[in-house]
């Protein structure tokens, strides 16, 4: 891969990126709605299909015969076999937009759906976070925001009994209860096993999808680490129903949230006291070193480093800090040796000047060496961290 210094870090300039976004948006839309035998598709779905057909014909390719056939393409054709004409640094061309075993859009598909800046304001997950932020800020209750984030990370699945007793166990959620209810939907029948029960993933606690005699988790990290083993089996007939966190929140709150909480625990193990989502989520973690230097950390679990860089913004200035870090799970770097190079190429210059991208392992090594040096030197207040 060759990245020239003068090439513009703007994915919208690449031929085919607009179409990829359209297709990803259509596939996510299809996954959210039941389809009748003779469906009338949403305009964005039909428009994506029409453009795929046009691009296929212009290239002498056989196009998909219908919207349903386009959806099948997403499980059988890697991105590189679609008429997108993507540069290799924009995406891993061997990846798929829909998981063939579960029929669920992949994380890459969701990332392309949310990548357009002009559509961001309409995204469900952004709307939810903004709403909760405003509610907690108005009530001057940052602890309510923290409780909300922990709920979405720790409890992607709620039984009817859980919902009924939620406020009794977590009274700080009272001011955001209406929004919490919007975050969950009745568990789809596709997750129900042959015996009528549902199973949760032993790692992330999301629902698993039956896959023959085994199970499939939709989160990238669980699939990669072979953690798709059942934790609990739930019979919703005896629990007052079962509710699953909506897909965008599972992908972009629960997934990275697991990495945030894991990092929190490891920092505590090093003798630090992390603040979680300070300033109602100005960033994810805030740590104060022995010399009173403050580090701000945002954790992202994104498959595509180009999209991560393209969408990166400067950290908010409050609560104040001395250094800013963007931390990504190590497995993303293992999957792509060029992860940091691609991220920095597409990252706006003003963000690159402020933020340091590291894997979680590299960040923890930096914390360890910094703490060792500070403790050896007596943590002088003037020491640079």
Phi, psi and omega in degrees: 000133179243123176246114180275149185293334184266356181289138187287131179280059182224107183298336183293344178279348186275132176300130176095341181295319179300318179293320178301318177298318180298316181293316179300316179297319179296317182294320177295319178299316179297324182290341184266354185228137173293145183246129179278168181301329180234074191282151166254111188278154175300153182305318183294330177287312181297321180295318178298315179299314181301318182288326176297315178301314181300313182294325176297314181296321179296334182259002181074022179264151172286123182278165171296143187279347182196173175299318179299323178291323175299320177296324177292322175308319185297337178265345186243340181247122174294163185306324182293344180262002175271161181279057184261332183054053181273142170291146186300332181286345182282334183194153171285110188288351179269357183273162182249157179271337178227136179289123186294329185279328182253341185073014182260138175306140179284169178299324177301319179299315179296322180296321178290327178297321186266005190282338184282125181300323185287347178258351189301324184293341183265355186287137185301313185295324178292320178298317180298312182296318179297319181297312181295320178303313181295319180296316182288324178293318180296325180273359183051049185229073178299334179294332176291321178295316179299317179297322178298314180295316178299322179300313183291335178276313186277334188230066176290348177234130177234136171278168176300324178294319178303314182297320183292331183256007187300312184291326177298323180274332182226075184300336180292346178277357184303320184286346181241016187300318180299319178291321176304316181297328178290338184284340185247149177228156176305138183301125181296147182298336182297341180269356183278131180281173183298331180275005177091355182262165173252155177233141176259152178288135182292341181263303188262347178071010170284168177286141174269151174261132176298138181222081186067240179265002181239193184227158182226128174260141185275345180281135185306313187294321179294317179297317183293322184267011177056042180264012183283063176242141184296140172263291178243148171254132187234128173260105186293345179288340181250006182239011181075026182100174180218139186230137183243136175302139183297149191306313180300325179287326176295318183290317192249356174242305181296311183304296178295333179298324176299319178293324178297314182291323176298319178295319177305312182297320181290325177291322175299321178297340178265009177088011179262164180237089182291141168266128182265129178049053183297154180060038184053053172076036171301322171203184192273315181224151178223124180237145177248122181279166182302336179267014177073009170287142184244132176248135176255135184231131170244130182256129178231135175243075186250135180287326188253108181292333178295314179292324177298315178293318182299324184265358184293141177231163177295148175294145172296146186286342181241140353297148187292157181204167179259326179224149180238134182232139169253119187245129183237139179307144184303326185297334177292322176290325177294324180287330181224109179298333184264018186306310184291321180298313181294316178304310184293330179295320183267353182282134177303141183305321182292335177280318178302325180293332185262324193250138175253124177270128177219155168287163179297324178294316180294321179296317180294326175297318179297318178300315182298312181293324179293315179296319179299315180295315182295318180291326178293323181270005180081015177050050179301136185302332183271356181296140173279141177260000000 
